[in-house]
Amino acid sequence: MAEPNRGSHSRCSIAGGLLVLAVLTSGCGSSLSEPSALPTPFATPTPPAPPRVALISIDGLRPDALTEVNTPNILALAQRGSYTFAAQTVFPSTTLPSHTSMLTGLEPSAHGITFDEYRDSFQLAAPTVFSLVRLAGKRAVMVVGKDKLRQLAAAGSTDSYTCATRGDVDVVNEAVALLPLGFDLLFVHLPQVDLTGHASGWMSPEYLAQLHKTDEAVGRLVALLPPGATVILTADHGGQHKSHGTNDSIDMTIPWIIAGPRVAHHGPLTRAVRTVDTALTLLSLLSVPAPVGATGKLVSEAFEAR
């Protein structure tokens, strides 16, 4: 560009420009070589994290055992959420029927699993929370400690199925290893409390000692979950002596705990909770429609502020 002439017209233009700049900067000491600061743009809001639910089932956990032994992690979860130590499972109060009801929202008479071992000849017709979550375009992950729960993992119903057979620490290790891959629904089944009950008796010193170790495994898992994840911790059945499976209240009564960002009620739940309610509650949290015919209900009390 040609250098402007240095006549009077040029000098007047420069002077006028300085006058305008002085007015615009209100005498804040700006110079021609130092442009005034630009306004700070509004920060873009960070979108909320997608809802995630981790369902932890401690096989054979009697709720009264939680006050008989030091279980700081499970009790801390209850204290920051809603809980009941009087929830009820289904009959027969055994592992496979109870977990099927927990994960379908159906009674055993409806889902058809009244047996307690894996059967190649049986195909579950009822949709599970895993298949419904996947149908909604979300990611479902299943890590269990007993292979018979494979009955609930039909082909294509989960994004990941892992059976870890060396106890609760092994199950949690496998679950933690999968966390970086992400999940919308994570189901973790911890078997050792039940196995110890069968070997040494429910509420025996060995059973309570194992529960303390399981509590440590739960604490490690919960601490490593993504921020904002909702945790539901429950059990499939109780037990007495070295067995379970009856409709006696000791076999039928289970703990049910929920904690997460949408849980508005902190403290004991006063309304009845059943294991079939677990499926409907976690589906609601994930905005996934409930299956037709489900008898479970949303545990709505947990989300009601008082």
C-alpha angles and dihedrals in degrees: 000000000000116000110254117247116257098231127130094272091058092048091051091052092052092047091048090050091052090050092052091047091050090053093047095049094043093223095302093144098259118156133198090261093050112060117206117263117272118237115265110251119234112267115251109245114247109242114240116261114258113261115265129187127201113194113197119190118191104200113231097001114161110205094222088062089068090071095041096062137031106274103157097161097052092043091048089054089053092048093055093048144017124299148167128195091196102064116137132229127203132268124282086048096209133121106262100039092045095048091047090055090045091053101039104033089233135119117245090252088061102040094039101226107125093139125085106218135070113270122193089198094060123079117188108233097186117089115248126213086256095058092043092050091050091047087056090056095256132125121257122191126187125192116175140173099213122058094214088076085072083087085078096049104074117178110290095008095107135034090220133014121185129175113197110188103184098082141270097315089053091050092050092046090055092047093049091050089057096048095088089060090061133231142206093199122024119184117193121184118195113197108180101086089058093044090051091049090055092046101042107010135266112286091013118138089257092052092050092046090053091049089056090054091046090052089057090052090050090051092053093049095046092048091056098046118110114273111268096025115144114230125206114188120187144132138241098228145335126237147203134211101348100322149048139184102109129111090247111129091242090060095039101047118091139167120254120191131172128183130168146109095291096047103106100171114073115192140035120345114234099193122079117270125197130188091248087064091066094074094050092046097052092043089053091051089053093044091240117144116251118248118261112262097019112151096197122098137212110266088234096171090073090064098046116099116219 
